[in-house]
């Protein structure tokens, strides 16, 4: 038979497994290596990064300024078809080399 009552016996109390603290990060995210799998990056141009969750008033110049120091070659910010003044909230940045793309991807959540 199955009992639905709580037991007061300590032997029956569920205990969570111990936490392996050796796998927990010990440094702030900014101080750690970026978690980017280089094998998934393109081997030849175009080196394009998706830019998500952008404010609707972002400009190409502000994107280029954010990636200052990287070899950025183009920025595309799609607009709403029904309202060409309004951006869709995402875009793409194209980089001239794979190292610039890698550095840009390491800025995720910045």
Rosetta silent file (secondary structure, phi, psi, omega in degrees, C-alpha in Angstrom):
SEQUENCE: XXXXXXXXXXXXXXXXXXXXXXXXXXXXXXXXXXXXXXXXXXXXXXXXXXXXXXXXXXXXXXXXXXXXXXXXXXXXXXXXXXXXXXXXXXXXXXXXXXXXXXXXXXXXXX
SCORE:     score description
SCORE:     0.000 S_00000001
   1 L     0.000  154.745 -178.669    0.000    0.000    0.000 S_00000001
   2 L  -106.672  130.331  178.918    1.095    3.587   -0.589 S_00000001
   3 L   -99.469  139.232  177.655    1.083    6.072    2.236 S_00000001
   4 L  -106.427    5.855 -179.078    0.504    9.767    1.575 S_00000001
   5 L   -86.341  148.414  175.047    1.385   10.881    5.096 S_00000001
   6 L   -74.334  141.170  179.543    4.654   12.671    5.901 S_00000001
   7 L   -97.363  144.223  177.084    7.043   10.639    7.993 S_00000001
   8 L   -96.243   -5.221  179.850    8.800   12.087   10.977 S_00000001
   9 L   -71.668  127.331 -177.273   11.529    9.455   10.888 S_00000001
  10 H   -62.332  -24.176 -179.745   14.845   11.101    9.883 S_00000001
  11 H   -68.369  -23.782 -177.410   15.756    8.095    7.724 S_00000001
  12 H   -94.813   -1.496 -177.272   12.902    8.888    5.354 S_00000001
  13 L   -76.615  132.043  178.534   13.735   12.605    4.913 S_00000001
  14 L   -71.880  132.613  176.135   14.897   13.541    1.419 S_00000001
  15 L  -121.273  129.104  177.769   18.373   15.027    1.340 S_00000001
  16 L   -66.846  147.997  177.569   19.662   16.831   -1.729 S_00000001
  17 L   -63.992  152.096 -179.411   22.947   15.522   -3.074 S_00000001
  18 L   -64.256  149.178 -179.977   25.987   17.510   -1.971 S_00000001
  19 L   -83.312  128.339  175.716   27.032   20.385   -4.246 S_00000001
  20 L   -82.920   97.448 -175.150   30.279   19.861   -6.118 S_00000001
  21 H   -71.657  -10.475 -179.961   31.800   23.286   -5.551 S_00000001
  22 H   -71.067  -18.860 -179.291   34.717   22.544   -7.874 S_00000001
  23 H   -99.518   -3.856  178.877   32.487   23.195  -10.910 S_00000001
  24 L   -79.013  142.967  178.614   31.023   26.476   -9.696 S_00000001
  25 L   -66.287  142.387 -178.361   32.501   29.655  -11.199 S_00000001
  26 L  -111.545   -7.290 -179.057   34.789   31.474   -8.822 S_00000001
  27 L  -122.493  156.297  175.701   35.296   34.675  -10.793 S_00000001
  28 L   -59.293  153.425 -177.541   32.858   37.239  -12.139 S_00000001
  29 H   -53.484  -38.912 -177.807   31.625   36.501  -15.652 S_00000001
  30 H   -65.414  -25.426 -177.611   33.677   39.373  -17.085 S_00000001
  31 H   -88.949  -11.542 -178.742   36.902   37.855  -15.733 S_00000001
  32 L   -88.862  160.443  175.247   36.273   34.397  -17.196 S_00000001
  33 L   -64.211  145.037  176.066   37.100   33.205  -20.693 S_00000001
  34 L   -65.848  143.841 -178.118   34.212   33.560  -23.119 S_00000001
  35 L   -93.462   69.086 -177.072   32.264   30.348  -23.586 S_00000001
  36 L  -119.966  126.989  178.420   32.415   30.327  -27.397 S_00000001
  37 L   -84.860  105.113 -177.057   32.997   27.198  -29.419 S_00000001
  38 H   -61.364  -25.183 -179.448   35.405   28.337  -32.157 S_00000001
  39 H   -68.816  -18.350  179.193   34.552   25.274  -34.247 S_00000001
  40 H   -90.229   -5.834  178.588   31.028   26.693  -34.749 S_00000001
  41 L   -79.779  151.809 -179.437   32.309   29.987  -36.165 S_00000001
  42 L   -64.482  147.139 -179.593   32.372   30.424  -39.946 S_00000001
  43 L   -87.752  -17.343  179.497   35.600   29.484  -41.707 S_00000001
  44 L  -143.247  162.089 -178.598   35.222   32.161  -44.382 S_00000001
  45 L   -60.518  154.504    7.052   33.439   35.531  -44.752 S_00000001
  46 L   -83.698  144.209  177.306   30.919   36.863  -44.058 S_00000001
  47 E   -99.982   90.147 -171.318   31.632   36.960  -40.322 S_00000001
  48 E  -112.042  136.550  176.223   28.222   38.062  -39.079 S_00000001
  49 E  -113.889  135.430  174.083   26.912   38.381  -35.533 S_00000001
  50 E   -79.526  133.888  178.602   23.219   38.547  -34.660 S_00000001
  51 E  -113.665  109.670 -176.700   22.395   41.471  -32.375 S_00000001
  52 L  -107.398  162.633  175.200   19.262   40.832  -30.352 S_00000001
  53 L    59.490   42.943  179.818   17.151   42.796  -27.900 S_00000001
  54 L   -85.184  147.549  173.941   18.193   46.166  -29.299 S_00000001
  55 L   -67.907  153.100 -176.419   16.391   49.368  -28.307 S_00000001
  56 L   -70.677  -14.295 -179.521   14.177   50.791  -31.047 S_00000001
  57 L  -103.492   15.171  179.476   16.175   54.023  -31.169 S_00000001
  58 L   -67.348  150.727  178.423   19.598   52.381  -31.760 S_00000001
  59 L  -122.299  161.944  176.087   21.647   53.717  -34.669 S_00000001
  60 H   -59.667  -38.082  179.930   24.310   52.212  -36.898 S_00000001
  61 H   -63.948  -38.955  179.679   26.777   54.686  -35.391 S_00000001
  62 H   -69.456  -33.334  176.046   26.001   53.533  -31.835 S_00000001
  63 H   -66.200  -46.450  178.758   26.539   49.898  -32.884 S_00000001
  64 H   -62.270  -36.558  178.101   29.882   50.801  -34.488 S_00000001
  65 H   -67.420  -38.133  178.561   30.806   52.746  -31.358 S_00000001
  66 H   -62.104  -39.773 -179.909   29.946   49.734  -29.160 S_00000001
  67 L   -93.360   23.790  179.362   32.274   47.546  -31.231 S_00000001
  68 L   -52.150  133.526 -179.222   34.973   50.240  -31.292 S_00000001
  69 L    95.785  -14.341  176.659   38.397   48.695  -31.839 S_00000001
  70 L  -100.727  155.503 -179.052   37.019   45.750  -33.810 S_00000001
  71 L   -84.324   81.003 -179.450   37.108   45.527  -37.606 S_00000001
  72 E   -91.806  131.454 -177.089   33.405   46.040  -38.306 S_00000001
  73 E  -106.843  -25.606 -178.828   32.503   46.333  -41.983 S_00000001
  74 E  -158.652  152.265  174.889   28.696   46.665  -41.994 S_00000001
  75 E  -131.057  132.386  175.759   25.639   47.019  -39.758 S_00000001
  76 E  -121.604  126.374  178.442   22.108   46.040  -40.779 S_00000001
  77 L  -123.552   96.640 -178.914   19.123   47.128  -38.715 S_00000001
  78 L   -61.327  147.225 -179.657   15.854   45.776  -40.201 S_00000001
  79 E  -115.063  157.967  177.242   12.806   48.013  -40.039 S_00000001
  80 L   -66.176  131.656 -179.843    9.108   47.264  -39.681 S_00000001
  81 L   -64.188  -33.413 -178.523    7.490   46.983  -43.138 S_00000001
  82 L   -81.540  -19.653  179.373    4.361   48.823  -42.006 S_00000001
  83 L  -141.476   88.474 -174.920    6.333   51.593  -40.275 S_00000001
  84 L   -61.269  -12.567  177.842    9.751   52.200  -41.882 S_00000001
  85 L   -78.662  -22.792 -174.191   10.682   54.606  -39.078 S_00000001
  86 L  -100.004  130.875  176.087   10.591   51.840  -36.451 S_00000001
  87 E   -77.171  161.355 -179.715   13.336   49.234  -36.070 S_00000001
  88 L   -84.646  -11.724  179.103   12.484   45.590  -35.404 S_00000001
  89 L    97.113    6.195  175.379   14.648   45.367  -32.263 S_00000001
  90 L  -145.499  171.167  179.269   17.414   43.226  -33.719 S_00000001
  91 E  -167.410 -170.461 -178.587   20.171   43.555  -36.267 S_00000001
  92 E  -138.640  141.115  173.593   23.378   42.158  -37.690 S_00000001
  93 E  -120.935  129.919  179.486   26.992   43.280  -37.515 S_00000001
  94 E  -107.218  135.218 -176.804   29.453   42.036  -40.100 S_00000001
  95 E  -114.604  153.753 -176.626   33.147   41.869  -39.269 S_00000001
  96 L   -77.614  -24.121 -177.333   36.175   41.803  -41.551 S_00000001
  97 L  -143.187  162.074 -176.380   37.958   38.962  -39.748 S_00000001
  98 H   -66.277  -33.240  179.781   37.241   35.974  -37.524 S_00000001
  99 H   -66.646  -37.803  177.132   39.092   37.439  -34.530 S_00000001
 100 H   -66.017  -40.041  176.818   36.851   40.515  -34.529 S_00000001
 101 H   -61.968  -45.296  179.712   33.777   38.270  -34.666 S_00000001
 102 H   -59.697  -45.055  179.617   35.108   36.193  -31.758 S_00000001
 103 H   -65.376  -37.181  178.541   35.763   39.316  -29.669 S_00000001
 104 H   -65.411  -43.020  179.747   32.304   40.659  -30.528 S_00000001
 105 H   -66.159  -27.531  178.465   30.640   37.406  -29.463 S_00000001
 106 L   -73.265   -9.748  176.942   32.557   37.514  -26.177 S_00000001
 107 L   -88.869   11.082 -178.890   30.719   40.770  -25.404 S_00000001
 108 L   -51.437  136.782 -179.983   27.431   38.840  -25.103 S_00000001
 109 L    70.834   15.396  177.216   25.070   40.367  -22.508 S_00000001
 110 L   -84.746    0.000    0.000   27.081   43.612  -22.363 S_00000001
